[in-house]
Amino acid sequence: MSCSSSKKLDIEIESLKKEGSVYLQNNDTANDLEVSNINNILLYPLISQNKITWDYPFQNSENLIKNYQINNNYKSFKTENFYNYNSDNYYKKEILFTNDKIIYVDDYANLFILDTNFKLLKKIQLYEKKLFGDYLLKYSLIISNNTLFISDNLGFIIAINLNNYSILWKNNFTVPFLSNLVIYKDSIFVTNSNGKLYSFNVLNGVQNWSFETGTNNIKSDLAYKITISDNKLFFSNDMGDIYAVNVDDKGLIWNYKISQNNYNNFNDLFKLANLTYQNNFLYFSSSFGNYFKLNAINGNLVWSSSGKSHINSILNPDSIITISENTFLLIYEKKTGKILYKKNIKKLLPDKKIEFNNIFLLANKIIITTNEGHFILIDSLDLKKISIKKVAKAIKSNIIIYSDKIFFLGEKGFLYKIL
């Protein structure tokens, strides 16, 4: 799992077969034409950030990104360097916020808990460096009932009490865990690098049950995603399979295979954006070149539209917003999948090698961030109004927002606060 993400899979290519779908745009990799059928988009109402916590990296278990109210001038502040380090780790980190505490794990198995003024409240070494050596570490985090749960690609699942910072339990299952974490009732769910879904008891870490799928020989850490709503859990593996499982009776409800037939490059590793659930529909895009809307009850395809991306999307009342790996900002009609707006954002940037990594809403503005530390602000009322702010040397995590402040992890382990 420490191999470079640029390594390729050699896959035998069969003759392309045209596969029908309810709605299919031209492939985004081939069509560079910009589209503008709307001037602005209807967003969900603004919500206050004063009391909102980030127990999940993307706000909640359904991976929905809300429209946050915030007054911000984008001035940067970062932590002092008393836990500064250098690392070439390419895994995107997760950062959480709860009860005025900022929580994350660095590349050397150190759990950090700070307040919003960057005061270090607690540092916990999860395990000694000799256990992982030069192995690149990937962590997934989640909080429930003031307990922090951590999984990693060494095969550990750890539970930590956030009141007294004691380790409640620590279990090692030896096979790397690569998906995000979700919690339902008294169980925590995660998938490993073999495409196997696990259910663990949150009180002691004992395995409840598991569900076996499949995997490729070379793993793609961006292929494993989970979301949950009520008693239905949706998850993926690195073969392009989406599964829906009833977590009460442990039964398979349906599975859906993402086709490669409309994708040009058969050698790339499979990458998937977060599975987003809303109103009995499942939304996601992938590196295979399409954005999908599935009926979450039976797994039937509602529509498929071009859009190669593993970056999470924003769901609004009538539209979906995402940023493609191909540099385009894309806005879909939610009901049909029709592309309403398509604009090449990367051509506005000073360096065309810049890579996008997050998209979210702030005060009716679409915000796109880059690995290189840019904030790209797009006015939803006038999509032609675009500004770019350089706020850090790098952005290496998800974004959390609280009380007119934006937090993320940057270069050399620095924690940034944007005011």
Secondary structure, 3 states (H helix, E strand, C coil): CCCCCCCCCCCCCCCCCCCCCCCCCCCCCCCCCCEECCCCCCCCCCECCCCCCECCCCCCCCCCCCEECCCCCCCEEECCCCCCCCCCCCCCECEEEECCEEEEECCCCEEEEECCCCCEEEEEECCCHHHCCCCCCCEEEEEECCEEEEEECCCEEEEEECCCCCEEEEEECCCCECCCCEEECCEEEEEECCCCEEEEECCCCCEEEEECCCCCCCCCHHHCCEEEECCEEEEECCCCEEEEEECCCCEEEEEEECCCCCCCCCCCCCCECCCEEECCEEEEEECCCEEEEEECCCCCEEEEEECCCCCCCEECCCEEEEECCCCEEEEEECCCCCEEEEEECHHHCCCCCCCEEEEEEECCEEEEEECCCEEEEEECCCCCCEEEEECCCCCCECCEEECCEEEEECHHHCEEEEC
